[in-house]
Amino acid sequence: MDLKLAGKRAVVTGGSKGIGRAIAVGLAAEGVSVAICARSEQPLREAEAEIRSHGVEAYAEPCDVGDGDALDGFLDRARERLGGVDILVNNVSALGRGDDLSAWQANIDLDLLASVRATQRVTPWMSEAGGGSIIFISSISGIEPSATASYSAIKAALISYSKFLAISLAPQRIRVNTIAPGSIEFEGGVWDRARQHNPERYQATLARIPWGRMGRPEEVADVAVFLASERAGWITGACVPVDGAQHKAIL
C-alpha cells in the first residue's frame, strides 16, 4: 500500500529513543523528512543518522520542551530546515509516577503544556499549507486509570484535547488523533529497567497482557505512520490503543 507520504515534513518531539525514535524512523522509511528533539545529545545524533540513512532530510536539536522559548525556537528552525511542517507528533513524556505536586507539575509541563504549545505553534503553518496531521502519544492509563493519578489524569487530558482539536481544526483540513500505547519495552526504557531491577512489577504487568509479552516501539510507530498518511484521510478524533488487549475498557 502506498501511504502517499513521500515528500512530507514531520516533527517528532522526544524522537531520540523508544516510541519517538521508532516513529521518526518509520516516517523516514516512507520518504518523510523528519526533525526531532530530545534532551540527550548522543542518542539524538544516533537517531538523526538513522533517519538520514533513508535518504531524507534530517534535523535534530537538543531541546527541553518544558522550556517554552526553547521549544518555539526548535520548531521554527525545524520548519526552516525542512521547508514546512505537515505532520506533528507530540511524543515527549515526563513519566511522572507519583501523586506529589512535583510529579503533577512534571506531567503537566512536559506531557500536556509542551504538546499544547507545539500544536499552537504548528497549526497556523499547516492551515496555510492546506492541511496536516497531528498525533498525540497518550497511554492506556488515560483510558483506564492506573495506580498513578497524575500520569493517568494528564494522559486523559491529551485524549480530550485531541478530540476538541479534531473538531475545531476540521475546516482547516488538519486531522488530529491520539495513540494510547500499553506497556512498551525497549532498551533503556521503563520496562527494560523494571525487568532488570523490579522483576515483580515487570511480571505482574506482563501477566495482565493477554498476548503474554510487552509491546515494541515499532508496533506503535506503524500505527502512527498510517494515521499520519493520506490513507487515514477520514480518521480524525480517534484514540487508538496499541496494547495487545492490555486495557480492559470497551472504549
Backbone as numpy.savetxt, mean C-alpha at the origin, in Angstrom:
# Nx Ny Nz CAx CAy CAz Cx Cy Cz
-3.38 -11.93 -20.28 -4.23 -10.74 -20.28 -3.35 -9.49 -20.28
-3.58 -8.61 -21.23 -2.87 -7.34 -21.27 -3.54 -6.37 -20.30
-2.82 -5.99 -19.25 -3.39 -5.08 -18.25 -3.38 -3.63 -18.70
-2.76 -3.36 -19.84 -2.73 -2.01 -20.40 -2.12 -0.99 -19.43
-1.06 -1.41 -18.77 -0.37 -0.55 -17.81 0.91 0.07 -18.36
1.40 -0.46 -19.45 2.67 0.03 -19.99 2.62 1.54 -20.24
3.63 2.24 -19.75 3.70 3.68 -19.93 3.09 4.49 -18.80
2.41 3.83 -17.86 1.85 4.54 -16.71 2.96 4.91 -15.72
2.60 5.82 -14.79 3.55 6.29 -13.77 2.93 6.09 -12.39
3.71 5.47 -11.48 3.16 5.13 -10.16 4.06 5.61 -9.04
3.44 5.93 -7.91 4.15 6.23 -6.67 3.70 5.21 -5.64
4.68 4.58 -4.97 4.39 3.62 -3.91 5.14 4.07 -2.66
4.41 4.43 -1.62 5.07 4.80 -0.37 5.44 3.53 0.40
6.54 3.60 1.13 7.01 2.41 1.82 7.35 1.30 0.85
8.04 1.66 -0.23 8.27 0.71 -1.31 9.59 -0.02 -1.28
10.27 -0.05 -0.14 11.61 -0.65 -0.11 11.61 -2.11 0.28
10.52 -2.62 0.87 10.50 -4.02 1.30 9.06 -4.49 1.45
8.92 -5.79 1.61 7.61 -6.37 1.88 6.58 -6.09 0.80
5.38 -5.79 1.24 4.26 -5.58 0.32 4.53 -4.42 -0.62
5.05 -3.31 -0.10 5.30 -2.15 -0.94 6.29 -2.44 -2.05
7.37 -3.13 -1.72 8.36 -3.48 -2.75 7.76 -4.42 -3.79
6.99 -5.40 -3.33 6.39 -6.35 -4.26 5.43 -5.63 -5.22
4.68 -4.66 -4.71 3.78 -3.90 -5.58 4.57 -3.08 -6.59
5.61 -2.40 -6.11 6.43 -1.58 -7.01 7.05 -2.42 -8.11
7.59 -3.56 -7.75 8.22 -4.44 -8.74 7.16 -5.05 -9.68
6.00 -5.40 -9.12 4.93 -5.94 -9.95 4.45 -4.93 -10.99
4.34 -3.67 -10.60 3.96 -2.63 -11.56 5.05 -2.45 -12.61
6.30 -2.45 -12.18 7.41 -2.28 -13.12 7.42 -3.40 -14.16
7.11 -4.62 -13.73 7.09 -5.76 -14.65 6.02 -5.60 -15.73
5.02 -4.75 -15.46 3.97 -4.47 -16.44 4.26 -3.22 -17.26
5.46 -2.66 -17.10 5.85 -1.50 -17.90 5.56 -0.17 -17.27
5.32 -0.15 -15.96 5.03 1.09 -15.25 6.31 1.68 -14.67
6.53 2.97 -14.88 7.63 3.66 -14.20 7.19 3.93 -12.77
8.12 3.73 -11.81 7.72 3.73 -10.41 8.67 4.59 -9.56
8.07 5.40 -8.68 8.81 6.14 -7.66 8.45 5.55 -6.30
9.45 5.35 -5.47 9.24 4.78 -4.14 9.94 5.64 -3.10
9.44 5.57 -1.88 10.11 6.22 -0.76 10.10 5.28 0.43
11.04 5.49 1.33 11.14 4.75 2.58 12.18 5.46 3.43
12.30 5.06 4.67 13.25 5.74 5.55 14.66 5.17 5.46
14.80 3.88 5.16 16.12 3.23 5.16 16.73 3.25 3.77
17.94 3.75 3.69 18.60 3.99 2.39 18.93 2.70 1.64
19.57 1.75 2.29 20.07 0.58 1.57 18.96 -0.25 0.92
17.92 -0.67 1.68 16.86 -1.43 1.00 16.13 -0.61 -0.06
16.10 0.70 0.11 15.48 1.57 -0.88 16.23 1.49 -2.20
17.57 1.54 -2.12 18.38 1.48 -3.34 18.31 0.11 -3.99
18.21 -0.94 -3.18 18.09 -2.29 -3.73 16.76 -2.43 -4.48
15.69 -1.89 -3.90 14.39 -1.94 -4.57 14.41 -1.11 -5.85
15.06 0.05 -5.80 15.16 0.90 -6.98 15.84 0.16 -8.13
16.91 -0.56 -7.82 17.63 -1.31 -8.85 16.76 -2.42 -9.43
15.97 -3.08 -8.58 15.10 -4.14 -9.07 14.01 -3.58 -9.98
13.47 -2.44 -9.62 12.47 -1.78 -10.47 13.08 -1.45 -11.83
14.26 -0.85 -11.80 14.92 -0.42 -13.04 15.28 -1.60 -13.93
15.49 -2.78 -13.33 15.86 -3.97 -14.11 14.77 -4.38 -15.09
13.56 -3.87 -14.89 12.46 -4.18 -15.80 12.38 -3.20 -16.97
13.38 -2.34 -17.08 13.46 -1.45 -18.23 12.58 -0.23 -18.14
12.20 0.16 -16.94 11.36 1.34 -16.74 12.12 2.38 -15.92
11.57 3.58 -15.88 12.15 4.63 -15.04 11.89 4.31 -13.58
12.91 4.49 -12.75 12.78 4.27 -11.31 13.32 5.48 -10.58
12.60 5.89 -9.54 13.04 7.00 -8.71 12.83 6.62 -7.25
13.85 6.75 -6.45 13.76 6.41 -5.03 14.34 7.54 -4.19
13.66 7.82 -3.08 14.11 8.92 -2.22 13.85 8.57 -0.76
14.84 8.70 0.11 14.58 8.53 1.54 13.59 9.58 2.01
12.57 9.15 2.74 11.53 10.08 3.16 10.78 9.51 4.35
10.58 10.32 5.37 9.70 9.99 6.48 8.34 10.59 6.14
7.38 9.75 5.78 6.09 10.27 5.32 5.32 10.96 6.45
5.76 10.77 7.67 5.14 11.49 8.78 5.51 12.95 8.82
6.53 13.33 8.05 6.95 14.72 7.90 6.25 15.27 6.65
5.26 16.11 6.84 4.45 16.59 5.73 5.24 17.27 4.64
6.18 18.14 5.01 6.97 18.84 4.01 7.84 17.87 3.22
8.41 16.88 3.91 9.24 15.90 3.23 8.41 15.07 2.25
7.21 14.69 2.66 6.34 13.91 1.78 5.93 14.72 0.56
5.55 15.96 0.76 5.18 16.82 -0.37 6.35 16.95 -1.35
7.55 17.14 -0.80 8.72 17.29 -1.65 8.99 16.04 -2.46
8.89 14.88 -1.81 9.09 13.63 -2.53 8.08 13.48 -3.66
6.82 13.74 -3.38 5.79 13.59 -4.41 6.01 14.54 -5.57
6.40 15.77 -5.27 6.67 16.73 -6.33 7.83 16.29 -7.21
8.88 15.79 -6.57 10.05 15.34 -7.35 9.73 14.06 -8.13
8.91 13.19 -7.54 8.51 11.98 -8.26 7.72 12.35 -9.52
6.82 13.30 -9.38 6.03 13.74 -10.53 6.93 14.32 -11.62
7.90 15.11 -11.20 8.82 15.72 -12.16 9.65 14.66 -12.87
10.17 13.70 -12.10 11.03 12.67 -12.69 10.25 11.75 -13.63
9.05 11.35 -13.22 8.29 10.40 -14.03 7.47 11.07 -15.12
7.23 12.38 -14.97 6.41 13.08 -15.96 4.94 13.08 -15.62
4.59 12.62 -14.43 3.19 12.58 -14.01 2.98 11.44 -13.03
1.78 11.36 -12.48 1.43 10.27 -11.57 0.04 9.77 -11.94
-0.03 8.52 -12.39 -1.29 7.89 -12.75 -1.82 6.98 -11.65
-0.90 6.48 -10.82 -1.23 5.49 -9.80 -0.56 5.89 -8.49
-1.32 5.87 -7.41 -0.76 6.12 -6.08 -1.12 4.94 -5.19
-0.10 4.35 -4.56 -0.32 3.27 -3.60 0.14 3.75 -2.23
-0.82 3.98 -1.34 -0.51 4.39 0.03 -0.28 3.14 0.86
0.98 2.82 1.11 1.34 1.55 1.71 1.98 1.66 3.09
2.54 2.80 3.42 3.29 2.92 4.68 2.41 2.62 5.88
2.99 1.91 6.86 2.27 1.63 8.10 3.23 1.71 9.28
2.75 2.30 10.36 3.55 2.37 11.58 3.54 1.04 12.32
2.52 0.21 12.06 2.36 -1.07 12.75 2.34 -0.88 14.27
1.72 0.23 14.70 1.63 0.51 16.13 0.78 -0.53 16.83
1.35 -1.26 17.77 0.68 -2.42 18.35 0.26 -2.23 19.80
0.06 -1.03 20.24 -0.38 -0.82 21.61 -1.66 -0.02 21.66
-2.15 0.21 22.88 -3.32 1.04 23.07 -2.96 2.34 23.79
-1.65 2.58 23.94 -1.20 3.82 24.56 -1.23 4.93 23.53
-1.11 6.14 24.00 -1.23 7.30 23.11 -0.14 7.34 22.05
1.05 6.85 22.36 2.12 6.87 21.37 1.80 5.95 20.20
1.19 4.80 20.46 0.80 3.90 19.38 -0.31 4.52 18.53
-1.29 5.13 19.20 -2.35 5.83 18.47 -1.77 6.92 17.57
-0.85 7.70 18.12 -0.28 8.82 17.35 0.50 8.32 16.15
1.28 7.26 16.34 2.06 6.72 15.23 1.16 6.22 14.12
0.11 5.48 14.48 -0.82 4.98 13.47 -1.57 6.10 12.77
-1.94 7.11 13.52 -2.64 8.25 12.93 -1.72 9.00 11.97
-0.49 9.26 12.40 0.43 10.06 11.59 0.86 9.35 10.32
1.23 8.06 10.43 1.81 7.36 9.29 0.75 6.65 8.43
-0.12 5.91 9.06 -1.11 5.16 8.28 -2.19 6.07 7.70
-2.71 6.96 8.53 -3.86 7.76 8.11 -3.48 9.09 7.50
-2.86 9.97 8.28 -2.63 11.33 7.80 -1.65 11.39 6.63
-0.63 10.54 6.63 0.28 10.53 5.49 -0.44 10.09 4.23
-1.36 9.12 4.36 -2.14 8.68 3.21 -3.08 9.77 2.72
-3.70 10.47 3.66 -4.57 11.59 3.30 -3.77 12.67 2.59
-2.62 13.00 3.14 -1.80 14.08 2.57 -1.33 13.72 1.16
-0.84 12.49 0.98 -0.37 12.07 -0.34 -1.52 12.08 -1.34
-2.67 11.62 -0.92 -3.83 11.59 -1.81 -4.24 12.99 -2.22
-4.28 13.90 -1.27 -4.67 15.28 -1.59 -3.65 15.95 -2.51
-2.39 15.57 -2.37 -1.35 16.14 -3.24 -1.47 15.65 -4.67
-1.78 14.38 -4.82 -1.73 13.74 -6.13 -3.05 13.86 -6.90
-4.16 13.92 -6.19 -5.47 13.93 -6.85 -5.61 15.02 -7.91
-5.20 16.27 -7.67 -5.34 17.28 -8.73 -4.54 16.94 -9.99
-3.38 16.31 -9.82 -2.58 15.91 -10.98 -3.33 14.86 -11.80
-3.93 13.89 -11.11 -4.69 12.86 -11.82 -5.90 13.46 -12.52
-6.56 14.38 -11.85 -7.74 15.01 -12.42 -7.38 15.75 -13.70
-6.28 16.49 -13.67 -5.83 17.23 -14.85 -5.50 16.30 -16.00
-5.02 15.09 -15.67 -4.62 14.13 -16.69 -5.79 13.28 -17.19
-6.97 13.44 -16.57 -8.14 12.70 -17.03 -8.47 11.45 -16.24
-7.76 11.22 -15.12 -8.10 10.07 -14.29 -6.89 9.43 -13.66
-7.14 8.41 -12.87 -6.06 7.70 -12.21 -6.60 6.64 -11.27
-5.69 6.03 -10.54 -6.05 4.97 -9.61 -5.31 5.16 -8.30
-6.04 5.12 -7.19 -5.47 5.24 -5.85 -5.79 3.97 -5.08
-4.79 3.41 -4.43 -4.97 2.18 -3.66 -4.44 2.41 -2.25
-5.25 2.04 -1.26 -4.83 2.09 0.14 -4.57 0.66 0.61
-3.45 0.47 1.28 -3.18 -0.83 1.89 -3.64 -0.76 3.34
-4.75 -1.41 3.62 -5.31 -1.46 4.96 -4.91 -2.79 5.60
-5.85 -3.51 6.18 -5.58 -4.78 6.84 -6.91 -5.44 7.16
-6.90 -6.77 7.29 -8.12 -7.42 7.75 -8.47 -6.99 9.17
-7.50 -6.40 9.88 -7.79 -5.86 11.22 -8.73 -4.67 11.15
-8.84 -4.05 9.97 -9.78 -2.97 9.77 -11.18 -3.45 9.45
-11.30 -4.73 9.12 -12.59 -5.34 8.82 -13.13 -6.07 10.05
-12.26 -6.79 10.69 -12.59 -7.61 11.84 -11.58 -7.28 12.93
-11.93 -6.42 13.88 -10.95 -5.86 14.82 -10.07 -6.90 15.49
-8.79 -6.58 15.56 -7.82 -7.44 16.22 -7.70 -7.02 17.68
-6.69 -7.56 18.34 -6.50 -7.25 19.76 -5.88 -5.88 19.98
-5.47 -5.22 18.90 -4.82 -3.91 19.02 -5.77 -2.82 18.55
-6.30 -2.06 19.50 -7.34 -1.08 19.20 -6.89 -0.02 18.22
-5.73 0.57 18.44 -5.29 1.69 17.62 -5.07 1.25 16.17
-4.40 0.13 15.98 -4.12 -0.37 14.63 -5.43 -0.68 13.89
-6.33 -1.40 14.55 -7.59 -1.78 13.92 -8.42 -0.55 13.55
-8.49 0.41 14.47 -9.32 1.59 14.23 -8.81 2.41 13.05
-7.51 2.58 12.98 -6.96 3.40 11.89 -7.06 2.67 10.55
-6.87 1.36 10.55 -7.03 0.61 9.30 -8.49 0.64 8.83
-9.43 0.64 9.78 -10.84 0.79 9.42 -11.10 2.18 8.84
-10.45 3.19 9.41 -10.61 4.55 8.90 -10.14 4.66 7.45
-9.09 3.94 7.09 -8.61 3.96 5.70 -9.65 3.38 4.75
-10.31 2.31 5.18 -11.35 1.71 4.35 -12.50 2.69 4.14
-12.90 3.35 5.23 -13.99 4.33 5.14 -13.61 5.51 4.25
-12.39 6.00 4.43 -11.92 7.14 3.64 -11.85 6.78 2.16
-11.39 5.57 1.87 -11.31 5.12 0.48 -12.69 5.10 -0.18
-13.69 4.63 0.56 -15.05 4.57 0.01 -15.58 5.98 -0.27
-15.33 6.89 0.66 -15.73 8.29 0.47 -15.10 8.85 -0.80
-13.80 8.61 -0.96 -13.09 9.15 -2.13 -13.59 8.51 -3.43
-13.89 7.23 -3.38 -14.37 6.55 -4.59 -15.63 7.22 -5.13
-16.49 7.64 -4.22 -17.72 8.31 -4.62 -17.45 9.74 -5.08
-16.66 10.48 -4.31 -16.46 11.89 -4.61 -15.56 12.12 -5.82
-14.66 11.18 -6.10 -13.72 11.37 -7.21 -14.16 10.68 -8.50
-15.26 9.96 -8.45 -15.73 9.27 -9.65 -15.95 10.20 -10.85
-16.52 11.40 -10.65 -16.69 12.29 -11.80 -15.37 12.71 -12.46
-14.29 12.60 -11.69 -12.97 12.94 -12.23 -12.25 11.72 -12.80
-12.96 10.59 -12.84 -12.43 9.33 -13.37 -11.20 8.86 -12.58
-11.25 9.07 -11.28 -10.21 8.56 -10.38 -10.83 7.43 -9.57
-10.31 6.23 -9.75 -10.80 5.08 -9.01 -10.03 4.94 -7.70
-10.72 4.53 -6.64 -10.10 4.40 -5.33 -10.53 3.08 -4.70
-9.55 2.25 -4.35 -9.83 0.95 -3.75 -8.90 0.67 -2.58
-9.28 -0.29 -1.78 -8.48 -0.69 -0.63 -8.19 -2.18 -0.69
-7.00 -2.55 -0.28 -6.64 -3.95 -0.12 -6.44 -4.21 1.37
-7.00 -5.32 1.85 -6.88 -5.68 3.26 -6.11 -7.00 3.37
-4.79 -6.93 3.49 -4.01 -8.16 3.62 -4.23 -8.81 4.98
-4.07 -10.12 5.00 -4.00 -10.85 6.25 -2.56 -10.87 6.73
-2.16 -11.95 7.37 -0.80 -12.08 7.89 0.14 -12.44 6.74
1.03 -11.52 6.41 1.94 -11.67 5.28 3.37 -11.80 5.81
4.04 -12.85 5.39 5.39 -13.11 5.89 6.45 -12.82 4.83
7.49 -12.11 5.23 8.64 -11.88 4.36 9.85 -11.63 5.25
11.02 -11.77 4.68 12.25 -11.66 5.45 12.34 -10.30 6.14
12.53 -10.33 7.45 12.66 -9.10 8.22 11.35 -8.49 8.63
10.22 -9.07 8.20 8.92 -8.53 8.54 8.42 -8.99 9.89
7.23 -8.52 10.26 6.65 -8.81 11.57 6.54 -10.31 11.81
6.04 -11.06 10.84 5.81 -12.48 11.06 7.08 -13.29 10.94
8.04 -12.84 10.19 9.35 -13.48 10.17 10.02 -13.36 11.54
9.91 -12.17 12.13 10.48 -11.97 13.47 9.71 -12.77 14.52
8.38 -12.82 14.36 7.59 -13.59 15.31 7.93 -15.08 15.24
8.13 -15.58 14.05 8.48 -16.99 13.90 9.78 -17.32 14.63
10.71 -16.38 14.59 12.01 -16.62 15.22 12.01 -16.35 16.72
11.28 -15.31 17.14 11.40 -14.86 18.53 10.13 -15.03 19.37
9.01 -15.28 18.73 7.76 -15.47 19.46 6.95 -16.58 18.77
7.49 -17.80 18.77 6.86 -18.88 18.02 5.44 -19.20 18.48
5.11 -18.96 19.74 3.76 -19.22 20.20 2.75 -18.31 19.50
3.08 -17.04 19.39 2.21 -16.11 18.66 2.11 -16.49 17.19
3.25 -16.85 16.60 3.28 -17.23 15.19 2.37 -18.43 14.94
2.51 -19.46 15.75 1.74 -20.68 15.55 0.25 -20.46 15.83
-0.06 -19.62 16.81 -1.46 -19.33 17.12 -2.13 -18.63 15.95
-1.40 -17.70 15.32 -1.94 -17.00 14.15 -2.07 -17.95 12.96
-1.06 -18.76 12.76 -1.07 -19.72 11.66 -2.27 -20.67 11.77
-2.61 -21.04 12.98 -3.71 -21.97 13.21 -5.06 -21.37 12.82
-5.13 -20.04 12.74 -6.39 -19.39 12.38 -6.54 -19.17 10.87
-5.54 -19.57 10.10 -5.58 -19.39 8.64 -5.95 -20.73 8.00
-7.13 -20.83 7.37 -7.57 -22.11 6.82 -6.59 -22.75 5.84
-5.85 -21.94 5.10 -4.91 -22.48 4.13 -3.65 -23.04 4.80
-3.48 -22.73 6.08 -2.37 -23.33 6.81 -1.01 -22.72 6.54
-0.99 -21.50 6.03 0.29 -20.82 5.81 0.07 -19.32 5.84
1.15 -18.57 6.00 1.11 -17.12 5.87 1.05 -16.74 4.39
0.57 -15.54 4.12 0.57 -15.05 2.76 1.94 -14.53 2.35
2.09 -14.24 1.06 3.33 -13.70 0.51 3.08 -12.31 -0.07
4.07 -11.43 0.00 3.88 -10.08 -0.54 3.43 -10.07 -1.99
3.94 -11.00 -2.77 3.59 -11.04 -4.19 2.12 -11.32 -4.42
1.49 -12.02 -3.47 0.07 -12.31 -3.60 -0.78 -11.06 -3.39
-0.31 -10.17 -2.55 -0.97 -8.87 -2.38 -0.69 -8.00 -3.60
0.55 -8.05 -4.07 0.96 -7.22 -5.21 0.15 -7.55 -6.46
-0.13 -8.83 -6.68 -0.90 -9.21 -7.87 -2.27 -8.53 -7.88
-2.89 -8.44 -6.71 -4.20 -7.78 -6.61 -4.06 -6.29 -6.85
-3.02 -5.70 -6.27 -2.80 -4.26 -6.43 -2.56 -3.90 -7.89
-1.75 -4.68 -8.57 -1.45 -4.40 -9.98 -2.72 -4.48 -10.81
-3.55 -5.49 -10.57 -4.81 -5.59 -11.29 -5.71 -4.39 -11.00
-5.86 -4.03 -9.73 -6.73 -2.91 -9.38 -6.25 -1.60 -9.99
-4.95 -1.47 -10.18 -4.39 -0.25 -10.78 -4.62 -0.19 -12.28
-4.95 -1.32 -12.87 -5.00 -1.41 -14.33 -6.36 -1.08 -14.90
-6.40 -0.87 -16.21 -7.66 -0.58 -16.89 -8.59 -1.79 -16.90
-8.05 -2.99 -16.68 -8.89 -4.18 -16.60 -9.81 -4.14 -15.39
-9.47 -3.29 -14.42 -10.32 -3.11 -13.23 -11.08 -1.79 -13.34
-11.35 -1.37 -14.55 -11.92 -0.04 -14.78 -13.29 0.21 -14.18
-14.04 -0.87 -13.83 -15.36 -0.68 -13.23 -15.35 -1.07 -11.76
-14.14 -1.13 -11.19 -14.00 -1.45 -9.77 -13.51 -0.21 -9.03
-14.35 0.33 -8.19 -13.95 1.45 -7.34 -14.79 1.42 -6.07
-14.19 1.81 -4.97 -14.88 1.75 -3.69 -14.85 0.37 -3.05
-14.05 -0.54 -3.61 -13.99 -1.91 -3.08 -12.91 -2.04 -2.02
-13.14 -2.97 -1.10 -12.11 -3.39 -0.15 -11.91 -4.88 -0.37
-10.72 -5.25 -0.82 -10.44 -6.63 -1.21 -9.55 -7.31 -0.18
-10.08 -8.28 0.57 -9.22 -9.03 1.49 -8.29 -9.96 0.70
-7.05 -10.05 1.13 -6.09 -10.99 0.55 -5.48 -11.73 1.74
-6.15 -12.83 2.14 -5.81 -13.40 3.46 -6.01 -14.90 3.59
-6.29 -15.61 2.49 -6.48 -17.04 2.61 -7.62 -17.41 3.54
-8.67 -16.58 3.57 -9.85 -16.79 4.43 -9.51 -16.65 5.92
-8.48 -15.88 6.24 -8.10 -15.71 7.64 -9.16 -14.97 8.44
-9.73 -13.89 7.86 -10.79 -13.20 8.59 -12.11 -13.91 8.32
-13.00 -13.86 9.29 -14.21 -14.68 9.22 -15.48 -13.87 9.00
-15.38 -12.54 8.95 -16.56 -11.71 8.69 -17.03 -11.93 7.26
-18.32 -11.66 7.01 -18.87 -11.89 5.67 -18.59 -10.73 4.73
-18.10 -9.60 5.23 -17.79 -8.45 4.38 -16.29 -8.25 4.32
